[in-house]
Amino acid sequence: MRLQLSTWPQVEDYLESSRGIIVPIGSTEQHGPTGLLGTDALCAEAVAVEAGKRAGIMVAPGIPVGMAVHHMTFAGSMTFRPSTLIAVVRDWVTGLAAHGFERFLFVNGHGGNIPTLQSAWYEIHCETREATDRGGKGRDLRFAVQNWWAGTQVKAYCDEVFGPADGSHATCGELSLMHFLYPDEAPTTAGLEPRVAPTSAYHDAEHFRRVHPDGRMGSDPSLANADHGGRLFDIAVTEALGRYETLMAEE
């Protein structure tokens, strides 16, 4: 169930039986010379939408831009400042909470979003507490994040088929998922030099470009393919549903 493809009476009916919603969040940023800029946003949205379809869960519009300051020396990359992303998440949540949604699972496609997401949730909790202190009605809002690429079974599969060459950015796993989801758009993943990209710590965007000149981090995209992507998609959706069920069962 997608919020954008629902009418307001349908949303009211949904809220009679469930207060949970899934929110996809990703990034629009470089993924090396063979990875699409929308990888993080498109993967997160696909996993979230399929999870919602399988279990009848409402899925909110996705947040397609994340905190990607360190990728901004690569053409086409976009970013929110951390403070801006906090404000965006806050408004996404409070808008939905005004109608009665109380449990929010963020299906996330970008590691750089994690600390900002957590900060946004605590900003919302602070506002709720302050409203209660002023005699207002507090909301019992709960949040969780499922980083689709970091699920136990997703990681196990990637370790098995890609090993260390999966890397940590422009990974074999996420590029495989894109080959599965967008077979006509995903470019070839062969012919990169070095075949396995270096891995190094980084600071700002300029330093990232110096130590990771083609944008990859430790990955060998030639190992990516649609067959692996299809398997990863099914695993990721199953793990997202498991995390949603845990969130909804919390006291």
LOBAMAR-440254 format. One record per atom (N, C-alpha, C, CB): residue in three letters; z, x, y. Coordinates in pm, whole numbers, plus 50000, padded with zeros to 5 digits. Each point is the difference from the previous one (the first is absolute). Glycine has a CB too. Example, Ala and Ser with C-alpha at 12.3 -4.5 7.8 and 13.67 -1.06 7.14 Angstrom:
REM LOBAMAR-440254
ala507805131949431 ala500004991150119 ala500005009050120 ala501254981149883 ser498035015450222 ser500065008250119 ser500734992350109 ser497855011849937 
END
This chain:
REM LOBAMAR-440254
met500005008549880 met500004991550120 met500005008850124 met501234981649877 arg497745017350201 arg499915008050122 arg500314991350121 arg498285015149893 leu502584989850192 leu500404992450118 leu498784996150083 leu502215012050002 gln496844997350015 gln498834997250083 gln499134989049942 gln500055023650075 leu500014974449794 leu499164990149933 leu500794987449965 leu498605018549909 ser502544979750159 ser500844988249979 ser500054991850129 ser501395012349827 thr498904974950159 thr500274991550116 thr501514999650024 thr497924986049954 trp502485009350164 trp501444999650026 trp500734990549906 trp499535005550238 pro499904982949724 pro500714991849901 pro500165007149864 pro499114979650116 gln499905028549847 gln500135007449874 gln501125010250007 gln497564996849959 val502585009650157 val501105009650016 val501344992749997 val498515015250136 glu501584973249928 glu501234992249994 glu500344996349856 glu499544991050230 asp499485005149694 asp500234996549859 asp500495012249922 asp498234982250014 tyr501175029250011 tyr500425012349932 tyr501475003150029 tyr497645008850014 leu502754989650112 leu501375003250041 leu501034990549940 leu499075009350211 glu500504979549737 glu500924991049931 glu500515006149870 glu498834980650102 ser500395028649840 ser500385005749869 ser500235015050003 ser498724981949897 ser500845025050208 ser500165014550005 ser500115004750143 ser498725002449786 arg502125007650236 arg500135006250133 arg499495014449997 arg501984985250049 gly497275018549847 gly499515013649986 gly498565001550044 gly501595003049815 ile498075008950233 ile498635002950042 ile499735014949981 ile500044981050168 ile498715022149804 ile499575014049986 ile499225003850124 ile499924998249746 val500375013650308 val499315005050119 val499335013449965 val501674988350155 pro497005012249841 pro499345012949979 pro500075008550127 pro498464989449830 ile501745023450153 ile499985009250113 ile499375013149955 ile502074989350102 gly497075016249981 gly499325012249961 gly499745009050119 gly498964987949813 ser499855017850193 ser499645009150108 ser498495001050003 ser502165013049978 thr497324990850138 thr498575003050015 thr499935014650043 thr499364975850062 glu500325032749843 glu500115014550023 glu499095007449904 glu502384997450080 gln497355015049952 gln499135008349916 gln500605001749859 gln499185012050207 his499924988249696 his500395003049862 his499085010749941 his500884976549971 gly498985034150107 gly499105010649958 gly498554995950019 gly501725007849837 pro497355001350134 pro498584997150024 pro499404989849905 pro499825022750087 thr500894973649806 thr499464990449904 thr500864987449986 thr498995019149879 gly501984979250210 gly500864988249994 gly499804991150122 gly501675013049868 leu498274974050111 leu499774990650110 leu501224999050091 leu498444987249853 leu501305011050275 leu501074999550099 leu500974988549973 leu498465010150165 gly501064979049778 gly500854988449978 gly500775000249870 gly498424987650134 thr501575023549794 thr500585000649865 thr501404994249994 thr498645020149959 asp502254984350127 asp501414995849990 asp500174985050027 asp500695022950071 ala498594972050029 ala500114985850033 ala499344991349894 ala500045005950244 leu498784998349710 leu499264991949904 leu500664999649864 leu497925005650123 cys502645005749834 cys500705000249871 cys501244991050004 cys499165023449958 ala501634977950149 ala501224991950012 ala499664985150004 ala501125018850122 glu497854977749953 glu499634985850010 glu499534994649865 glu499385003450241 ala499805004449688 ala499494995349871 ala501124997949900 ala497875012150044 val503084997149950 val501134998649908 val500834987850038 val500045024949962 ala500234973550168 ala500814988750046 ala499334986749972 ala500965014650177 val497764984449853 val499284987449981 val499934996249852 val498655004750206 glu501105005149708 glu499954997049856 glu501374996049947 glu498095016149976 ala502964990650072 ala501364996149959 ala500294985650042 ala500765023950020 gly498874972750103 gly500204986350046 gly499224990049918 gly500405008850226 lys498374994649737 lys499164991149922 lys500594997649861 lys497995008250126 arg502515002449812 arg500524998749863 arg501284991749994 arg498985022049948 ala501844978750156 ala501324993749993 ala500204988850102 ala500865021549917 gly498104974750157 gly500164989350098 gly500915003650116 gly499614984249816 ile500315028350230 ile500835004950109 ile499175000450128 ile501425013749839 met499164982050271 met499325000750128 met499835014650042 met500954977450066 val497865025949984 val499695013550046 val499624999450148 val499235007149768 ala501485000350314 ala499775000050144 ala498785008450035 ala502454996950040 pro497035001650081 pro498965009350046 pro500525014349994 pro499034982150151 gly500115027149813 gly500425013949988 gly500055007150135 gly499015000349772 ile501755010550230 ile500075009050115 ile499125012049967 ile502384992450066 pro496435008849994 pro499035009949954 pro500135013850063 pro498514981249963 val502325020250140 val500215012950065 val501465003749983 val498154995850169 gly502115016849801 gly501365004549977 gly500375011850089 gly499834991949766 met501215015250193 met500455011950072 met499285012049939 met502294989650053 ala496625014750013 ala499145010649947 ala499695010450107 ala499014983849837 val501985019450244 val499815009550110 val499415013249949 val501924989350123 his498505015049759 his499605013049947 his498545000549956 his502345003349929 his496974985550067 his498594999849959 his499044998750119 his500724989849784 met499775010850336 met499194996250115 met498985010450045 met501904986450068 thr498005025149867 thr498925009350032 thr498774997549913 thr501715016950069 phe498334972849846 phe498864996449915 phe499374987150055 phe501075011049796 ala497624989450224 ala499294988950065 ala500234986849928 ala498285016250079 gly501994973449999 gly500184986549946 gly501424996249969 gly497785002349910 ser503115007550078 ser501404996949971 ser500624992450117 ser500185020549853 met500714970350112 met500744992350100 met501495001149970 met498054983950031 thr502775013750070 thr501445000649977 thr500754991250098 thr499745023249913 phe501404971850043 phe501024994850088 phe501045011050022 phe499624976149918 arg500955024450201 arg501245007750016 arg501074993649912 arg499395007050239 pro501605000849715 pro501074993749923 pro500634988250072 pro500435021949895 ser499794979550236 ser500634989050075 ser499114987750004 ser501215016850139 thr497464985349867 thr499084988750001 thr500004993049865 thr498585011750170 leu501394996049722 leu500014993949867 leu501304992449976 leu498505018449916 ile502614986950131 ile501264992649990 ile499874986450068 ile501305021749995 ala498104978250125 ala499844987550074 ala499054990549926 ala500425012250216 val498524993049726 val499054991749926 val500674993649880 val498115014650076 val502604993449845 val500694994749882 val501044989750042 val499635021749876 arg501094981450231 arg501024990650049 arg499364986650034 arg501355019250090 asp497524980949981 asp499364987450038 asp499374993049880 asp499575009650227 trp499884998049678 trp499474994049877 trp501114992249929 trp498305018849977 val502854987850008 val501104994049925 val500624988350075 val500455022149896 thr499854979750231 thr500714989450072 thr499114987650017 thr501365017550120 gly497324984649893 gly499104988550006 gly500044991949871 gly498545012750157 leu501454994249730 leu500054993249871 leu501394994149974 leu498225015549913 ala502824991850127 ala501374995249979 ala500284987350080 ala500735023649958 ala498604974850156 ala500204987950081 ala499604987449924 ala499605013550205 his499534987949695 his499564988549921 his500794998449870 his497745002850098 gly503145007049872 gly500844998649883 gly499855010649894 gly499914976550046 phe499175033049971 phe499905010949903 phe501215009350015 phe497474998750005 glu503105005449882 glu501225008150002 glu499935012649915 glu501224979050040 arg497865021749867 arg499885011649911 arg498615006050017 arg501674990049832 phe498295022750205 phe498765006750035 phe499795012349913 phe500214991550236 leu498765008049681 leu499605011849925 leu498795006250069 leu500894990349783 phe499275021850266 phe498895007450058 phe499345008349891 phe501145000750226 val497604996249745 val499225008449909 val499315010450087 val499634981149829 asn500785031450155 asn499645010650093 asn499005009749936 asn502244997850109 gly496795006549973 gly499005009349951 gly500055013750065 gly498624980749954 his502385022050133 his500005012450078 his501425005550011 his497994992250130 gly502195020249824 gly501335006150001 gly500595001450138 gly499355011949797 gly499804990250304 gly500505001650136 gly500644987550057 gly498265016750032 asn501544971849904 asn500614987550049 asn501454998449958 asn497754989949991 ile502685017349906 ile501294996849936 ile501185001050097 ile499055008349786 pro501175003150283 pro501165000550089 pro499924990050115 pro500245023849941 thr498554973550108 thr499854990550110 thr500294985849954 thr498315015050105 leu501244981649776 leu500314986849943 leu501514998149991 leu497855000449869 gln502835009450076 gln501454998849984 gln500694998750135 gln499865013449787 ser499664994050312 ser500574998950135 ser499764986150057 ser499655024550036 ala499174970049941 ala499694986450050 ala500954989849940 ala497605006550028 trp502664994749843 trp500894990449935 trp501395000550062 trp498705002249787 tyr501795009850243 tyr501335001050059 tyr500024995250144 tyr500495019049848 glu498404982550223 glu499924993850132 glu500154984949989 glu498525018850081 ile500824975349820 ile500084985549980 ile501424996049960 ile497574999549931 his503045008249980 his501384996949960 his500955000950120 his499525008849770 cys500255000950319 cys500835001150120 cys499854987650088 cys499795025149992 glu498984970350025 glu499784987950080 glu500674987949937 glu497835009550078 thr502114989549791 thr500644988849930 thr501515000350021 thr498175000049829 arg502415011950156 arg501455001250019 arg500394996650143 arg500095017549822 glu499164987550275 glu500314997150140 glu499904985150030 glu499165022850062 ala499854970649880 ala499864985450020 ala501204992849941 ala497505002049995 thr502965002449890 thr501164993849937 thr501255002250084 thr498975003349775 asp501185008850280 asp501165003250085 asp500024991250124 asp499965023549916 arg498874972250130 arg499934991550119 arg500134985249965 arg498575017250109 gly501694980149765 gly500194986249958 gly498734993449951 gly501824998750161 gly497125009049828 gly498754994549949 gly500014999349848 gly498815009050200 lys500104985849747 lys499874998749856 lys499345012549943 lys499854974850020 gly500885032649899 gly499455011949938 gly499074996649885 gly502045012350066 arg496984996149912 arg499074998249891 arg500335009649888 arg498224992350158 asp501685003149720 asp500255008549883 asp498675005949955 asp502004985949928 leu497555024350144 leu498715006249972 leu500175012249910 leu499114991750220 arg500035009449682 arg500025011649908 arg498615006149994 arg501864989649862 phe498125023850123 phe498755007450000 phe499955009849883 phe499854997650249 ala498965004749702 ala499795010349900 ala498595005350016 ala501644989349839 val498135022850112 val498675005850006 val499595004449861 val500375007550238 gln498374989849729 gln499405005149878 gln498865009250043 gln500624979249862 asn499625033850129 asn498955009850026 asn499145000549874 asn501465013750162 trp497384979949844 trp499274997249876 trp499715012749921 trp498994980150110 trp500745030949959 trp499635012549933 trp501195007149935 trp498155002250165 ala503064993649870 ala501205007049955 ala500784992449895 ala500105010350222 gly499364978449729 gly500674992749893 gly500135008649875 gly499114978550093 thr501915019049829 thr500275008449882 thr498815000849907 thr502394993750017 gln497014995049953 gln498885000049906 gln498725005250063 gln501064980749883 val498745016650244 val498835005850070 val500105015249997 val499814979650150 lys501365025849884 lys500185014550000 lys499795005749860 lys501604998050191 ala498914995249709 ala499855004949862 ala498535000649962 ala502244990449940 tyr497004999550097 tyr498574999849968 tyr499285011450072 tyr500094975049965 cys500185026750164 cys499355010750076 cys500385013749946 cys499994985350201 asp501265016549762 asp500425012849942 asp499255002849870 asp502274997350105 glu497514992149818 glu499335001649870 glu498535003550016 glu501614983849902 val497695009350187 val498545001950006 val499545010150104 val499804976749923 phe501005025550181 phe499605009350106 phe500845012750004 phe499234980450129 gly502025018749825 gly500885011550008 gly500275004050144 gly499145007849779 pro501165005050246 pro500315004550136 pro498854998050098 pro501535016549899 ala497234982450050 ala498844998650088 ala499914986250066 ala498825016449856 asp502104974550109 asp500054987250072 asp500265002550148 asp500834988249794 gly500005021850236 gly500305003850138 gly500944990350068 gly497795010650010 ser502314990850123 ser500904991550077 ser499334992950117 ser501825015349934 his496924987850093 his499234992350098 his498545000749961 his501685004750184 ala497594984049835 ala498664998449944 ala500085002549850 ala498905007350217 thr502064985949721 thr500305002649860 thr498954994049907 thr502425000450058 cys497575004849820 cys499104994649898 cys500314985349974 cys499795022849896 gly501504973850103 gly500394986249971 gly499514990350103 gly501985008849887 glu498254993950242 glu499584990450103 glu498484999650013 glu502155003950121 leu497175007549862 leu498544999750006 leu499414992749880 leu500045021650128 ser500624979649756 ser499554992449882 ser500124985050027 ser500705018849849 leu500404977050213 leu500174985950031 leu498914995150095 leu502475002449966 met497155006050130 met498934996250091 met498654999249928 met501265010750187 his498504998149717 his498774999249922 his499944986949920 his499945025249984 phe501224970349969 phe500074987449928 phe499804988150093 phe501545010649835 leu499094989850282 leu499964988750093 leu498694999350079 leu502475001450017 tyr496995010250019 tyr498825000650086 tyr498985009749942 tyr501424994650201 pro498005002149685 pro499105009349932 pro498755003450080 pro500844990949788 asp498735000350301 asp498795002750077 asp500255008250126 asp499094978849911 glu502175021450134 glu500325007250123 glu500635013749974 glu500314978150110 ala500435023449782 ala500715012549975 ala499005011249975 ala501964987349905 pro498125023750173 pro499045010949985 pro500295008449876 pro499725000450247 thr499355008549719 thr500215008949888 thr501225008950024 thr497544999749951 thr503135003949942 thr501215008350013 thr499775014049945 thr501404979449984 ala497375024449993 ala499705013149943 ala499585009950107 ala499334989049787 gly500715024050178 gly499415010350082 gly500855005550112 gly497954989549945 leu503365008150054 leu500855005250106 leu500465014249967 leu500764976750054 glu499385031450051 glu500505013649986 glu501165002150094 glu497735008349932 pro503424996850018 pro500275002349858 pro500124986749926 pro501175021550056 arg498644979149814 arg500054987649921 arg501374993350012 arg498315009649840 val502764998250148 val501364994850022 val500455004950137 val500544999849750 ala499794991050336 ala500365003550137 ala501365006950005 ala498664980550084 pro501585027650017 pro501315006450015 pro501084989850039 pro498865021350066 thr502364982549912 thr501144991950041 thr500905008450088 thr499894986249787 ser500505008350327 ser500845007450093 ser500744990250089 ser498415019649997 ala502774984650049 ala500724991950098 ala499214999850132 ala502245005749891 tyr498004984350190 tyr499294998950128 tyr500944994250104 tyr497794996949882 his501785004250245 his500804994850111 his499184989650077 his501275022050017 asp498064982150089 asp499224990350075 asp498574999249946 asp501415004350204 ala497754987749860 ala498654997749951 ala499165012749999 ala500164976750085 glu499985031550019 glu499225012350006 glu500385009549887 glu499814997450248 his501495003549723 his500455008749891 his499524994549866 his502015006950134 phe498024979849849 phe499494994149876 phe498555004149978 phe501584980450026 arg497595018850079 arg498585003349985 arg499815014849964 arg499434982050167 arg501425026749885 arg499875014349967 arg500325002749854 arg500605005650236 val500464988149711 val500425003149863 val499314991349896 val502195007250091 his497224981549954 his499244991249909 his498664996850068 his502154989849899 pro496945019850106 pro498814998650085 pro499074988549964 pro500175024050031 asp499794971849841 asp499134988649968 asp500804987149982 asp498405015749893 gly502914984950130 gly500844988149998 gly500724997349870 gly498474991050161 arg501105015349730 arg500674997749871 arg501285008249992 arg497784995549891 met503154999750022 met501215007649972 met500195000749848 met501064992750221 gly498585018549721 gly500265002549858 gly499184992049902 gly502225005450071 ser496744987649975 ser499294990949911 ser498635005349960 ser501214981250106 asp498315013849779 asp498655002849951 asp499304986549981 asp500735021849885 pro498644972850220 pro499414986749992 pro498904998549895 pro500554997750237 ser498925013349710 ser498964998849898 ser500534993249874 ser498915020550091 leu502424978949894 leu500604993449884 leu500094984950015 leu501295020849959 ala498484974250161 ala500144985650027 ala498824992249944 ala501325005250206 asn498964983049738 asn498924991049958 asn500514985749992 asn498925018849871 ala500144971950119 ala500334985750004 ala500794995549878 ala497954996350133 asp501825009949752 asp500764996249880 asp501485002750019 asp497995004849858 his502345007050193 his501405002950031 his500514990350106 his499665024349941 gly499504972750157 gly500404990950107 gly500354986249949 gly498585012850153 gly500654982149753 gly500284986849944 gly501344999749929 gly497564996049976 arg502725014449949 arg501295000749930 arg501155001150099 arg498875010849804 leu500964997450299 leu501045001650100 leu500234987150077 leu499415024150019 phe499534968550007 phe500144987350072 phe500884990449922 phe497735003350103 asp502024995249770 asp500794990949918 asp501465004349994 asp497964994949865 ile502265018250120 ile501395005049995 ile500694997750134 ile499335017549831 ala499984985550278 ala500614998750132 ala500364985550031 ala498695019850076 val500454970949887 val500304985850022 val501204995749919 val497594995650045 thr502475008649830 thr501154996549915 thr501295005550057 thr498504999949801 glu501475012550248 glu501215006050057 glu500404993150131 glu499405022049893 ala499634974050187 ala500324992850123 ala500674986749970 ala498065011050114 leu501454982049783 leu500624987349961 leu501425002249950 leu497744990949942 gly502485019849986 gly501355003049954 gly500955002650116 gly499035009449791 arg500484997750311 arg500855002850117 arg500274987150077 arg499075023450016 tyr499954967949992 tyr500204987150068 tyr501054991749926 tyr497615000550083 glu502304998949787 glu500984992249921 glu501415005450020 glu498224994849831 thr501915018450175 thr501325006050024 thr500534996250137 thr499405019149851 leu499754981450250 leu500424996250135 leu500444985450004 leu498415016850096 met500854974549841 met500324985750005 met501264996749921 met497574995150026 ala502795013349878 ala501184997349916 ala501295005850060 ala498495000149800 glu501415007650307 glu501195006150059 glu500954989450054 glu498655020250057 glu502644982749933 glu501034990950055 glu499904999550151 glu501525005049806 
END
